[in-house]
Amino acid sequence: MNVYLKAFDDLLNKELYEILMLRSEIFVVEQNCVYNDLDGLDPEAFHLYASESGVIIGYVRLSKPGARFSTASIGRVVTHENHRRKGISTLLMKKAIDHIENEWRETVISLSAQKYLRNFYEGLGFVVVSDVYLEDGIPHYKMVKEDNK
């Protein structure tokens, strides 16, 4: 497995296509949620993804402060259904957190977590800072991680 972090303009057309296809397969089709995945944040974001045999199998989007939240943020965390329970999302999340904290020098990271993934994100140091709310018809929490260095 290979892991890459790229700015939007550095993505190859094939990579962007595979990322958008993976996000659509999971967030729209699998979760039966009709929403606009193309939210305007991708061009300014960084794209962290894992590939195996040339196919993208996991993905995380990193956004600078002010893009989605007032803090740096992580979103669109997704793993292909055939590659789940192998630690791919954990690996990508740890790399995303490391990049935001050590390269961007940001001390607070926010995300909007689907309710059923609360324990996953808590295991990475995030804490719930909101009541449950609906985002695209799915229950979510706003969660925040503060760097305690």
Secondary structure, DSSP 4 states (H G I P E B T S, - for coil): -EEEEEEGGGS-HHHHHHHHHHHIIIIIIITT----S--S-GGGSEEEEEEETTEEEEEEEEE-TTSSSSSEEEEEEEE-GGGTTSSHHHHHHHHHHHHHHHTS--SEEEEEEEGGGHHHHHTTT-EE-S--EEETTEEEEEEEEE---
